[in-house]
Amino acid sequence: MATVLAAVLCLAAFGDSFKLVTPVASGTLEYSDNFVSIRLALSREAGYYRSIGLMLENLSTDVLSIDWNKSSITLPSGEVSNVIHDGTDLADTGDYAAPTSLPPGTRAVTSVSPTSNVQPSGEGWQLVPMQIRVGSVVGLYLDVTVGGEDRGYDLRLEAMEIVDPQPIAYFEGGITELDSVRVVATRSPDPQGVEASYSWDFGDGSASVSGRMQSHTYADPGTYVVTLLVTDSWGRTASFARELLLGDASSREMGDTPRPARDLVWRKLAFFSLLGMIALAFIATEPIRWLW
């Protein structure tokens, strides 16, 4: 989990912005009184929000204690979840968490995540991101004791601008035999950590098929547009298409009987994925040609 500084830098890179709604309205995501100073930031990991960065400083003359077991995060959906903080193994979610004590003049830098978003996966445990959109409100309640006196801090953040990461849609391909084409899509990251959905339209009127890798045989030479549609687990989509010239174009122009495909040409048509454009900025715009 990232520190507050890293979280701020990450936000700047994505152009996102939040404002503090309660306990006071502020665009700095900071709150302070005679006892504490609190600074917040939402950190992005692989393009998604999974935790809230927190820096808390003890301004009092007494020992300050944070009870993590009584603290909570309110998700944009309105669900209230317990928290797991930086340095705690995800597998320990739900177990007792020792309080953090701060002597006068000291500070703690950590990050907290909702335990409701911790899920088992094939590789152990994973932290599913929070679905934050423009207008979403995220709450953090900190159960704080100062000098033995209970003080609860309920902070609410509203998302003013969010640059959503999109699925990546891109593929390469080549001829396998005669008029058969094999295509392979670039693996697209998914917010839930599962495999995205890949749907193919080979442009010849055949039914669409699914899977990251596919093969297709064309009945006739010609020009076809092969389109890939990628859908992630949040329902967001991105698409990418290439033009395919299949068969011996020169012999067809001369009226000869078309021969089995000797020449396969792909042409890049369009990117519909912001992240695809960034990740693939150096791909050549000239046709990519395979010759057999």
N, C-alpha and C positions, 0 to 999 in steps of 0.2 A: 504494500500500500504506500502511496506517495505521501511525502510531507506537504505541509501547507504551501511552501515555496514552489515545489514542483507542481502542485495543483494549480497555482496561479499562472505559472508559465504555460501549462497545458491548456488552460482556458484561453489564454491570449492567442495561442496557436490556432485554436478553433474559432475564435471570434465570438465565443459565447459570453453572455452577461447575466448576472443575477443581482437582485436587490434584497436587502433585509427588510422584512415587513414588520415583524415583532421581535423583541419588545419595543423597538423604536424603528421608524422608517429611515433607511440609510442605504446608500449605494456602495458603501465600502465593505459590507459584510463584517463589521466590527461592532462590538458592544462592550461597554465598561461601566462600572459603578464604583463604589468605595471599596468593594471586596475583590472583584475580578475584572480581568480584561480578556475578552473572547474574540478570536478571529477565526472566520470560517472560509472554506473554499471547497467546491466540488471538484474532485479529480477524475480525469478520464483515463481509462485503461483500454488500449486497443480501440479507441474511439467511443467508448461507452462509459457512463457514470456508474461506478460501483461503490464508492465510498465518499464520505464527507471529511475533508481535512479540518483539523482542529488545533488551534494553539491557545492554551489557557494559562494566564499568568495570575498568580496570587498577589493582590495588592494590599491585603490586610496584614495585620500584625499577628495573626493566629494561623494555625495549620489548616489548610484547605484539603478536603477529601472529596473525591468523585466516586460515587457508587455506580458502577457500570451495570449492576443487576437491576437497578431502578431507573436507569436512563433508557431512552427510546428514540426511534426515528419514525416520523410519520411520512409514509410514502405518498407520491402524487395521487394514488388511488384512494387515499384516506385510511389505508391500513396502518395500524400502529405496530411496530416490531421492536423487539429487544435488540440490543446492539452487540456486536463483537468488535473489539478494537485492535489496532495495529500491534503485531507481535504475538497474537493469539492464533493458534492453529485452527483452521476451519473445522477440523474434525472435533474440536472441543466445543463447538457451538452448543449452547444450552447448559453447559456446565457453569459452576460458580466461578465468577471472575473477581479476583481480589481488587479492592478499591485502590485508587491512585492517590497518594498523599503528597501535598506540596507545602513545604515550609514557606514562611513569608519571603517574598521577593523572588521566588523561583517560578519556573514555567514548565509546562508539559506540551510536547508536540507529538501528535498522533493522528490517526484517522479512524473513523468508525463506519461500520457497514451494518445493514439490517440483517439479522439472523434469518429472517423469513426468506431471504434471497440466497442463502447457502443451500446448495443442493448436491446430492451425491452424483458422481459421474463415473465413466469407465476408468478414469485415472485417479479416483479418490473423491475429492470434493471440488466444487467450483462455486464461484460467486457470480450469480446472475445479475446483470445490471438493472438499474432503476430506469423505468420508462419515463424520461423527462422530456416534455415538449414545452413550447412557448406558452406561458401562463400557468405551468405546473407549479405547485407549492410543495416544498419539502420542509419538514419540521425536524428539529433536533431538541430533545429535552434532556438536560443535564441535571442529575440529582447531586447537588453540591452541599456539603456541610462546611461551615466556617466557624471555627472555635466552638464546635458542638451545636451550633445553631443551623437548622435546616434551611437551605435556600435553593429553590428550584429555578432553573433558567430555561424558558421555553422560547426557542428561536425559530423563526419561520423565514424561508428564502423563497422568492418567486423568480422563475426563469423569464427573463425579458427577451433573450435572443438565443436560439439554439441552432447550431449547424449540425444537422443530422448526418451521421455516417451512413452511406448507402451500400448495398451489396455490390460486389465487383462482378461485372459481366465481361468475359473475354474468353476466346478460345483459339486454338491452333488446330490444324488438320492436315491430312494428306491422303493420297489415294492408296488403297491396299491392293486391289486386283481389279482388272477390267474397269467397270464403272462404279466400283464401291468406294465410298469415302468414309474415313474414320476421323472423328473429331473428339477433342479433349478440352473441357472447360477448365479455366483457372479456378482453383478452390477459393470460394468466397467465405470470408469470416462471418460468423453468425453471433448475435447477442446472447443467445441461449447456449452457445457452444455446441450446437448440433449441426448436422450437415444441411446446408441450404438445398432448396429444390431447384433442379436444372431441367428446363423443358426446351425441346428442340423442334423447330419447324424447318424442314429441308426444302421447302419452296416448290415442291412438285405436286401438291395436292394430297400427299399422304398424311395420315394422322400424326399428330405430334407425339413425341416419345420423351421419356424422362430418364435421368441419369447423368452423372458428370462426364462419362465417356459413352459414345455411341458410334455405331456404324450404319451406313445407309447405302443401298444400291439403287441407282437411277435406271429407269427403263430406256431412256433416250438421251442422246447428247443434247446439249443446249446450255442456256444461261439460267442459273438458279440463284436465289438468295437464301442463304442459310442463316436462320435467326435463333439466338439463344436468349431465353428469358430466365433470370435468376430471381427467386423469391426467398426471403429470409423468414425466420420464425415469427417476426413481428408483422409479416405481410407486406413488407416493402419490396419493391421490384427494381430491377435494372435489366437492360437488354443490350445486345450487341449483335451486329449482322455483318456478314461478308458475302460478296458476290462470287459465285463459282461459275467458271467457264469450263464446261465439260465436253470433251471430244475434239476432233480435228477441225477447227473453224475454217481453215483454208480449203480443205477438201469439200466441205459442205457448200462453200461459196461457188465452187466449180461444178457443183451438181453431182459429184461422186457419191457413192454409197458411204455413209459415215463408218469409220473404222473404230475399234475399241479405243477408249480414251488413252492418249499418249501424253496429253498435256492438261495439267490442272492449275488453274490460276485463281487465287483468292484476292479480293480487293477489300480493304477496310472501308466500311460504309459509315459507321457512326458509333460513338460511345454515348451511353445514356447513364453512366455511373460516374459521379464526382470522384470517388476514390479510384475508379478505374482509370480516369484521365490522369490523376496524379501518379499512380503507380506505374502507368505505362506511357509516360510522357516521351520516352525516347524510342518508341516503336516507329519504325520507318513508315512513311506514308506511301511509298511505292509498292506496287503489287508484289506479293510473295509468291514465288513460282517453284513448283516441283516438276521435274521432267523425268519421264520414263521412256 
